[in-house]
């Protein structure tokens, strides 16, 4: 059911907006879920993936492999993980692109901005603030 009159429910337009999205919007779309331990620690479900995060691949041919994100390739909608690569015919190795929805973030590279994002997304704080408001 369509709720917002400003957003189209047309498949054609949705796909157009998705694939022609600017880099700032692609960052948000290219999010990965957090591991169970991090989910309990930060009270957030997912986070935009970033270089130097450590991830575990949970879907596809490379399922079960862990590694550090070496590149977030927004133009191609993929991330490159170290040690996930294939050898070409001429002997050079090229990284294999993996979609961020197929990985789970195992370790987060924290800095001040990332910390602010996690604090803002913290569900326990929003639950506490809604409990504090008592209407008689």
Contact map, one row per residue, 1 for C-alpha under 8 A:
1110000000000000000000000000000000000000000000000000000000000000000000000000000000000000000000000000000000000000000000000000000000000000
1111100010000000000000000000000000000000000000000000000000000000000000000000000000000000000000000000000000000000000000000000000000000000
1111100000000000000000000000000000000000000000000000000000000000000000000000000000000000000000000000000000000000000000000000000000000000
0111111000000000000000000000000000000000000000000000000000000000000000000000000000000000000000000000000000000000000000000000000000000000
0111111100000000000000000000000000000000000000000000000000000000000000000000000000000000000000000000000000000000000000000000000000000000
0001111100000000000000000000000000000000000000000000000000000000000000000000000000000000000000000000000000000000000000000000000000000000
0001111110000000000000000000000000000000000000000000000000000000000000000000000000000000000000000000000000000000000000000000000000000000
0000111111001100000000000000000000000000000000000000000000000000000000000000000000000000000000000000000000000000000000000000000000000000
0100001111101100000000000000000000000000000000000000000000000000000000000000000000000000000000000000000000000000000000000000000000000000
0000000111111100000000000000000000000000000000000000000000000000000000000000000000000000000000000000000000000000000000000000000000000000
0000000011111110000000000000000000000000000000000000000000000000000000000000000000000000000000000000000000000000000000000000000000000000
0000000001111111000000000000000000000000000000000000000000000000000000000000000000000000000000000000000000000000000000000000000000000000
0000000111111111100000000000000000000000000000000000000000000000000000000000000000000000000000000000000000000000000000000000000000000000
0000000111111111110000000000000000000000000000000000000000000000000000000000000000000000000000000000000000000000000000000000000000000000
0000000000111111111000000000000000000000000000000000000000000000000000000000000000000000000000000000000000000000000000000000000000000000
0000000000011111111100000000000000000000000000000000000000000000000000000000000000000000000000000000000000000000000000000000000000000000
0000000000001111111110000000000000000000000000000000000000000000000000000000000000000000000000000000000000000000000000000000000000000000
0000000000000111111110000000000000000000000000000000000000000000000000000000000000000000000000000000000000000000000000000000000000000000
0000000000000011111110000000000000000000000000000000000000000000000000000000000000000000000000000000000000000000000000000000000000000000
0000000000000001111111000000000000000000000000000000000000000000000000000000000000000000000000000000000000000000000000000000000000000000
0000000000000000111111101100000000000000000000000000000000000000000000000000000000000000000000000000000000000000000000000000000000000000
0000000000000000000111111100000000000000000000000000000000000000000000000000000000000000000000000000000000000000000000000000000000000000
0000000000000000000011111110000000000000000000000000000000000000000000000110000000000000000000000000000000000000000000000000000000000000
0000000000000000000001111111000000000000000000000000000000000000000000000000000000000000000000000000000000000000000000000000000000000000
0000000000000000000011111111100000000000000000000000000000000000000000000000000000000000000000000000000000000000000000000000000000000000
0000000000000000000011111111110000000000000000000000000000000000000000000100100000000000000000000000000000000000000000000000000000000000
0000000000000000000000111111111000000000000000011000000000000000000000000100000000000000000000000000000000000000000000000000000000000000
0000000000000000000000011111111000000000000000010000000000000000000000000000000000000000000000000000000000000000000000000000000000000000
0000000000000000000000001111111000000000000000010000000000000000000000000000000000000000000000000000000000000000000000000000000000000000
0000000000000000000000000111111100000000000000011000000000000000000000000100100000000000000000000011100000000000000000000000000000000000
0000000000000000000000000011111110000000000001111000000000000000000000000000000000000000000000000001100000000000000000000000000000000000
0000000000000000000000000000011111000000000001111000000000000000000000000000000000000000000000000001111110000000000000000000000000000000
0000000000000000000000000000001111100000000011100000000000000000000000000000000000000000000000000000101110000000000000000000000000000000
0000000000000000000000000000000111111110000111100000000000000000000000000000000000000000000000000000000111000000000000000000000000000000
0000000000000000000000000000000011111110000000000000000000000000000000000000000000000000000000000000000111000000000000000000000000000000
0000000000000000000000000000000001111111000000000000000000000000000000000000000000000000000000000000000000000000000000000000000000000000
0000000000000000000000000000000001111111100000000000000000000000000000000000000000000000000000000000000000000000000000000000000000000000
0000000000000000000000000000000001111111111000000000000000000000000000000000000000000000000000000000000001100000000000000000000000000000
0000000000000000000000000000000001111111111110000000000000000000000000000000000000000000000000000000000000000000000000000000000000000000
0000000000000000000000000000000000011111111100000000000000000000000000000000000000000000000000000000000000000000000000000000000000000000
0000000000000000000000000000000000001111111000000000000000000000000000000000000000000000000000000000000000000000000000000000000000000000
0000000000000000000000000000000000000111111100000000000000000000000000000000000000000000000000000000000000000000000001100100000000000000
0000000000000000000000000000000000000111111110000000000000000000000000000000000000000000000000000000000000000000000000001111000000000000
0000000000000000000000000000000001000011011111100000000000000000000000000000000000000000000000000000000000000000000001001110000000000000
0000000000000000000000000000000011000010001111100000000000000000000000000000000000000000000000000000000000000000000000000000000000000000
0000000000000000000000000000001111000000000111110000000000000000000000000000000000000000000000000000000000000000000000000000000000000000
0000000000000000000000000000001111000000000111111000000000000000000000000000000000000000000000000000000000000000000000000000000000000000
0000000000000000000000000011111100000000000001111100000000000000000000000000000000000000000000000000000000000000000000000000000000000000
0000000000000000000000000010011100000000000000111110100000000000000000010000000000000000000000000001000010000000000000000000000000000000
0000000000000000000000000000000000000000000000011111100000000000000010110000000000000000000000000000000000001000000000000000000000000000
0000000000000000000000000000000000000000000000001111100000000000000111110000000000000000000000000000000000000000000000000000000000000000
0000000000000000000000000000000000000000000000000111110000000000000111000000000000000000000000000000000000011000000000000000000000000000
0000000000000000000000000000000000000000000000001111111000000000000110000000000000000000000000000000000011111000000000000000000000000000
0000000000000000000000000000000000000000000000000001111100000000011110000000000000000000000000000000000011110000000000000000000000000000
0000000000000000000000000000000000000000000000000000111110000000011110000000000000000000000000000000001111100000000000000000000000000000
0000000000000000000000000000000000000000000000000000011111000011111000000000000000000000000000000000001111000000000000000000000000000000
0000000000000000000000000000000000000000000000000000001111110111110000000000000000000000000000000000011100000000000000000000000000000000
0000000000000000000000000000000000000000000000000000000111110111100000000000000000000000000000000000011100000000000000000000000000000000
0000000000000000000000000000000000000000000000000000000011111110000000000000000000000000000000000000011000000000000000000000000000000000
0000000000000000000000000000000000000000000000000000000011111110000000000000000000000000000000000000010000000000000000000000000000000000
0000000000000000000000000000000000000000000000000000000000111110000000000000000000000000000000000000000000000000000000000000000000000000
0000000000000000000000000000000000000000000000000000000011111111100000000000000000010000000000000000000000000000000000000000000000000000
0000000000000000000000000000000000000000000000000000000111111111100000000000000000000000000000000000000000000000000000000000000000000000
0000000000000000000000000000000000000000000000000000000111000111110000000000000000000000000000000000000000000000000000000000000000000000
0000000000000000000000000000000000000000000000000000000111000111111000000000000000000000000000000000000000000000000000000000000000000000
0000000000000000000000000000000000000000000000000000011110000001111100000000000000000000000000000000000000000000000000000000000000000000
0000000000000000000000000000000000000000000000000000011100000000111110000000000011100000000000000000000000000000000000000000000000000000
0000000000000000000000000000000000000000000000000011111000000000011111000000000011000000000000000000000000000000000000000000000000000000
0000000000000000000000000000000000000000000000000111111000000000001111110000001111000000000000000000000000000000000000000000000000000000
0000000000000000000000000000000000000000000000000011000000000000000111110000001111000000000000000000000000000000000000000000000000000000
0000000000000000000000000000000000000000000000000110000000000000000011111000001110000000000000000000000000000000000000000000000000000000
0000000000000000000000000000000000000000000000001110000000000000000011111100011100000000000000000000000000000000000000000000000000000000
0000000000000000000000000000000000000000000000000000000000000000000000111111111100000000000000000000000000000000000000000000000000000000
0000000000000000000000100110010000000000000000000000000000000000000000011111111000000000000000000000000000000000000000000000000000000000
0000000000000000000000100000000000000000000000000000000000000000000000001111110000000000000000000000000000000000000000000000000000000000
0000000000000000000000000000000000000000000000000000000000000000000000001111110000000000000000000000000000000000000000000000000000000000
0000000000000000000000000100010000000000000000000000000000000000000000001111111000000000000000000010000000000000000000000000000000000000
0000000000000000000000000000000000000000000000000000000000000000000000011111111100000000000000001111000000000000000000000000000000000000
0000000000000000000000000000000000000000000000000000000000000000000011111100111110000000000000001111000000000000000000000000000000000000
0000000000000000000000000000000000000000000000000000000000000000000011111000011111010000000000111100000000000000000000000000000000000000
0000000000000000000000000000000000000000000000000000000000000000001111100000001111110000000000111100000000000000000000000000000000000000
0000000000000000000000000000000000000000000000000000000000000000001111000000000111111000000000100000000000000000000000000000000000000000
0000000000000000000000000000000000000000000000000000000000000000001000000000000011111000000000100000000000000000000000000000000000000000
0000000000000000000000000000000000000000000000000000000000000100000000000000000111111100000000110000000000000000000000000000000000000000
0000000000000000000000000000000000000000000000000000000000000000000000000000000001111110000011110000000000000000000000000000000000000000
0000000000000000000000000000000000000000000000000000000000000000000000000000000000011111000011110000000000000000000000000000000000000000
0000000000000000000000000000000000000000000000000000000000000000000000000000000000001111111111000000000000000000000000000000000000000000
0000000000000000000000000000000000000000000000000000000000000000000000000000000000000111111111000000000000000000000000000000000000000000
0000000000000000000000000000000000000000000000000000000000000000000000000000000000000011111100000000000000000000000000000000000000000000
0000000000000000000000000000000000000000000000000000000000000000000000000000000000000011111100000000000000000000000000000000000000000000
0000000000000000000000000000000000000000000000000000000000000000000000000000000000000011111110000000000000000000000000000000000000000000
0000000000000000000000000000000000000000000000000000000000000000000000000000000000000011111111000000000000000000000000000000000000000000
0000000000000000000000000000000000000000000000000000000000000000000000000000000000001111001111100000000000000000000000000000000000000000
0000000000000000000000000000000000000000000000000000000000000000000000000000000000001111000111110000000000000000000000000000000000000000
0000000000000000000000000000000000000000000000000000000000000000000000000000000111111100000011111000000000000000000000000000000000000000
0000000000000000000000000000000000000000000000000000000000000000000000000000000110011100000001111100000000000000000000000000000000000000
0000000000000000000000000000000000000000000000000000000000000000000000000000011110000000000000111110000000000000000000000000000000000000
0000000000000000000000000000000000000000000000000000000000000000000000000000011110000000000000011111010000000000000000000000000000000000
0000000000000000000000000000010000000000000000000000000000000000000000000000111000000000000000001111111000000000000000000000000000000000
0000000000000000000000000000011100000000000000001000000000000000000000000000011000000000000000000111111000000000000000000000000000000000
0000000000000000000000000000011110000000000000000000000000000000000000000000000000000000000000000011111100000000000000000000000000000000
0000000000000000000000000000000100000000000000000000000011110000000000000000000000000000000000000111111100000000000000000000000000000000
0000000000000000000000000000000110000000000000000000001111100000000000000000000000000000000000000011111110000000000000000000000000000000
0000000000000000000000000000000111100000000000000000001111000000000000000000000000000000000000000000111111000000000000000000000000000000
0000000000000000000000000000000111100000000000001000111100000000000000000000000000000000000000000000001111110000000000000000000000000000
0000000000000000000000000000000001100100000000000000111100000000000000000000000000000000000000000000000111110000000000000000000000000000
0000000000000000000000000000000000000100000000000000111000000000000000000000000000000000000000000000000011111000000000000000000000000000
0000000000000000000000000000000000000000000000000001110000000000000000000000000000000000000000000000000011111100000000000000000000000000
0000000000000000000000000000000000000000000000000101100000000000000000000000000000000000000000000000000000111110010000000000000000000000
0000000000000000000000000000000000000000000000000000000000000000000000000000000000000000000000000000000000011111111000000000000000000000
0000000000000000000000000000000000000000000000000000000000000000000000000000000000000000000000000000000000001111111000000000000000000000
0000000000000000000000000000000000000000000000000000000000000000000000000000000000000000000000000000000000000111111100000000000000000000
0000000000000000000000000000000000000000000000000000000000000000000000000000000000000000000000000000000000000111111110000000000000000000
0000000000000000000000000000000000000000000000000000000000000000000000000000000000000000000000000000000000001111111111000000000000000000
0000000000000000000000000000000000000000000000000000000000000000000000000000000000000000000000000000000000000111111111100000000000000000
0000000000000000000000000000000000000000000000000000000000000000000000000000000000000000000000000000000000000001111111110000000000000000
0000000000000000000000000000000000000000000000000000000000000000000000000000000000000000000000000000000000000000111111111000000000000000
0000000000000000000000000000000000000000010100000000000000000000000000000000000000000000000000000000000000000000011111111100000000000000
0000000000000000000000000000000000000000010000000000000000000000000000000000000000000000000000000000000000000000001111111100000000000000
0000000000000000000000000000000000000000000000000000000000000000000000000000000000000000000000000000000000000000000111111100000000000000
0000000000000000000000000000000000000000001100000000000000000000000000000000000000000000000000000000000000000000000011111110000000000000
0000000000000000000000000000000000000000011100000000000000000000000000000000000000000000000000000000000000000000000001111111110000000000
0000000000000000000000000000000000000000001100000000000000000000000000000000000000000000000000000000000000000000000000001111111000000000
0000000000000000000000000000000000000000001000000000000000000000000000000000000000000000000000000000000000000000000000000111111100000000
0000000000000000000000000000000000000000000000000000000000000000000000000000000000000000000000000000000000000000000000000111111110000000
0000000000000000000000000000000000000000000000000000000000000000000000000000000000000000000000000000000000000000000000000111111111000000
0000000000000000000000000000000000000000000000000000000000000000000000000000000000000000000000000000000000000000000000000011111111100000
0000000000000000000000000000000000000000000000000000000000000000000000000000000000000000000000000000000000000000000000000001111111110000
0000000000000000000000000000000000000000000000000000000000000000000000000000000000000000000000000000000000000000000000000000111111111000
0000000000000000000000000000000000000000000000000000000000000000000000000000000000000000000000000000000000000000000000000000011111111000
0000000000000000000000000000000000000000000000000000000000000000000000000000000000000000000000000000000000000000000000000000001111111100
0000000000000000000000000000000000000000000000000000000000000000000000000000000000000000000000000000000000000000000000000000000111111100
0000000000000000000000000000000000000000000000000000000000000000000000000000000000000000000000000000000000000000000000000000000011111110
0000000000000000000000000000000000000000000000000000000000000000000000000000000000000000000000000000000000000000000000000000000000111111
0000000000000000000000000000000000000000000000000000000000000000000000000000000000000000000000000000000000000000000000000000000000001111
0000000000000000000000000000000000000000000000000000000000000000000000000000000000000000000000000000000000000000000000000000000000000111
